Amino acid sequence: MKVAYLVHLNLSPSSGVAKKIASQVGLWKEMGVETILYVVTRQRDVADFAFSLGGRAFAYSGGAYSLAKLRAIERAVEDILRWRPRIAYLRRDLTYPGYVRLASTIPVVQEVNSDELAELKLYSKVRYAYHRLTRKLLDSRTKGWVFVTRELQDHPYFYRLPGMKTVIANGIRLDQFPNLPVSPIPRTNCGLYGAPGPVAWD
């Protein structure tokens, strides 16, 4: 199976977001999924990050609504459509015409990492208004959803949208960290941050 992973990324390659993307791409490849990372960016180090993973970078200069950015997204979408993957996996972003075109042509799965509308309302009234007006153009065409929390999956907006939905929490690859010795402290206190839920024991 062929999967195109499309992301708009201007954070450092050392960021948690970039590390998660690299881990996802690596894991899918290990599982035999033919995966190509498509990165739209204005950062040279992010383009190099994409190349290091065997991916492709589509550079632009300018802001969130610049023509250069729209063209970079269109170039990435054109490249994806030429490759003809089974699905496109899109890390959620603002809605752009290229994304809508992609979702109208092949199945798109969106990864949702936050309640972005609530966040946008706090720091950009223009982006908030734009996203509120345009997000359904893409979301109504999305075939699948991956949420990092159950709260996001159950959000009233996402709950009503079509498409298959699942929750896959953020995590780490344990094989990349050393095993620590057992603590000599006879009693250990643990705390829970969040809400308790069902636990599966293997």
N, C-alpha and C positions, 0 to 999 in steps of 0.2 A: 504494500500500500504506500502511496505517496502523499505526504502531508507538507503543505507550505505553511510555515510559521511566520506571520506578518506582525511586525511591531514597529511603532513609532517610538524611538528611544533617544534621549539626549542626556541621560544620566551616565555617570562614570562606569566603565567596565568593572570596577571594583565594588559597585553598588550591589545591594541585595537583590534588586530587580534583575540586573544583568547576570548575577550568579544563578538565580532561579531559571532564567531562560537557558543558560548554558547547560544546567543540569537536566532540564526537560529535553532539550535537543539531544544531549548525550544518551539519556535513558531511552528515548524513542529509537535512536539508531541501534542501541544494544538489543532492543526488542525486534529488530529487523524492519523497522519502519523507515522507508526512504524519506528523509527529512531535509528540507532546505530552509534556512533562516533568511528571511527578507527583512532588512532593517532600513527604515526611513529615518535619516538623522542629519543634523548639521555639525556633528562632532567627528573629527578625524579619528580619535581614539575609539569611538564606537564603531565606525566603519571597519577599522582594523580588527576589532573584537568580532564582528560578523565574519570577516574573512578567515579569522583563526578557527572558526567553527565550520568552515566550508560553506559559509553563507554568502549572501550578496548584500551590498549596501547601495542606497539611493540617496545621494547627498543633496542638500538644499541649503540656501541661506535666506534668512528672513524669519518672520514671526509665525504665529499659529495660523493666520489666515492669508499668508503670502501666496502669490501665484507660484513661486518657486516650490513651496511645500506641496501645493496641490499637484503640480507637475511631477514631483518626486513620487508621490503616492500613486499617481496614474502610471508612471513607469514601472513601479513595483508590481502593480496589478497586471499590467500588460505581460510582464515577465512570468508572473504566476500562471496566467491563463495560457501562455505558450507552453509551459511545462505540463499543464493539465493534471494537477494533483487530484486525488480523491476528495480531499477536503482542504480548506484553508482555516488555520487556527489563528484567531486575531486577539491579541491582548487589547482589551477595551480602551477606546480612545474617543475623542470627539468624532462626530459623524462627518465624513467627507464623501464627495461624489464617487471617488474611486472605490471606497469600501462598499457603497451601495451597489455599484456596478458588479463588484466581485460577488457579493451575496446574491445578486440576481442571476449569476451565471453558474456558480458552483456552490455546494454546501459550505457554509461558514459556521464555525464554532467560536463563540466569544468567551474569553476568560475575564471574569469580573472580580476585581480585587478590592473594590471599595464602593461606597455609596457616593459615586462621583458627583451627582447633582447636589447633594448636601455640601460636599467639599467646595464645589465651584461657587456656590452661593456665598461662601465665606470670603473668597478672595478675588472673584471676577464676575461682576454682574453681567458683563457682555457675554462671556463664555457660558454662564449659567443660562441666560436667555436663549442663546444659540443652541445649546445642547437640549434644552427643554423643548424647543420647537422642532428640532431635526432628528432626535435620536430614534424615533419610531420608524423613520425611513429605512434605517439599517436593522433595527431590532425586530421589526415585523417580518424580515426576510431571513433572519438567523435561524439555523436549523438545530443548533445545540448550544448549551450553556454550561460553563464550568465556574462554580463559585468557590471562593476560599473559605466561606463560612455558611452555616445554615441560615443565619440571620439574613444574609444577602439573598440567598435562594428564596426565602420566605417574604422578602420585601414586597409590599403590595404591587409595586410597578412590575418587578420581574416575575412575580407569581402569575400575573395575567398574560404574560407573553407566550407565544407558541414556541415549540421546540422541546427537545429532550433536555433535562436538567440534572446535574449531579454536583456534589460537593467534594472537592479535593483540597484539603487544607495544605497550607504551606508547610514545608518540612526541610530536613537536611538529609544528605546521604551519610548514613552512619559509618560506611566504610572509609570515609575521608577524615575521620576523627579517631584519635587513639583511644583505646580502652583504658579507663582510669582504674586504679586499685580501689578495692572496697574501703570505705571510710572506717577508721579505727574508732570513731565516736559510737558508743553503744546505742544511742537513741538519736534518730534523725527526724526532724520536723519537716513536714511538707505543707505547701499551700496551694490553693487553686485560684487561678486568675481567670474569671469567665463564669460561664454557667455550666452546671453539671448536665451531662447527657448520657445516652446509652454508651456502654463500653463493650467492645468485642474482645474476648480473650481467645488466643490461639493456643 
